[in-house]
Amino acid sequence: MGQLIVRNIEEDVKLRLRQRASRHGRSVEEEVRDILRNATKNEGKRQGGVGSAMSRLFQGIGFQEDIPELKGTSPHSTDFEP
């Protein structure tokens, strides 16, 4: 396994890391490893867009339609003048 040295961490950040580690019952070092694992676990995986998130959100109430993703499209203004 590799090592990572992080210098110049603010004292209040170190204190909060110690407190967080204590709440989770582990060392500061293990807490930081867990934070880094969680921060990078979805890197490289394709994330769904807003349409996918909306479909998942409303799926539990009977919403069955797919909401298309709008990637690659450009917004345009609407003219409300008659």
N, C-alpha and C positions, 0 to 999 in steps of 0.2 A: 504494500500500500504506500501511497505517496504521502508527503507531508506538505502542509501549507502554513506559512508564517504570516500573520497579519500584524503589522506594526501600527502604532499611533492610534489605537482605539481609545476613544474618549472614556473617561472614568465613569460617567453615568451609563454608558453603553455596557461597560464591563459589569457594573453593579446590576443592571437589569438582566444581563445574561446569567449572572450568579443566582439572582432571585428566581428566574425562570427555570434554571436547572434544578434548583432546590424544590420548586413546586412539582417538577416531574420526577424527582427522586434520582437524579443522575448528575454526573460531573459536568462542569462547564464544557469541557472538551467534547463529551458525548452529545451535549445539547447543541453545540455548534455543528457537529457532524449531522445531526438530525435536521437542523435548520437548512444546511446546505443540500442535503438529500432531497428534502421537500421542495426547495426552491428550484431544483434542476430536474425533477422527475419527469416533467412533461416537455422538456426541451427536445426539439426535433420532431415531436408528434404534431400532426395536423390538428389544429383546433377548429371546431365548428364555428360558424359565424353567428350573427344575430338571429337569423332565421331558424337555425338549428336550436339555439337556446330557447327561442320563443316556442317552438314546437314541443320541446321537452317540458317547458313550464306549464303549458296548457294541456298536455297529454292526459293528465290525471282527471280532467273534467270532461272528457269525451271529444276533445278536439282531434280530428283525424287527418286533416289536410296537411300536406307538406307546404312549408313556407320557403320559397326559393331564396337562395343566397344571392346577394347583389354585388358580389365581387367583380371588379373590372368595369362596373358601370359608373357613370358620372352623374352627380346630382344636377338638376336643372331647376330653374325658378319657374313659377307658374305666373301667368299673366291673368289677373282678375279683372282687367278692363273689358267692357263689353265690345 
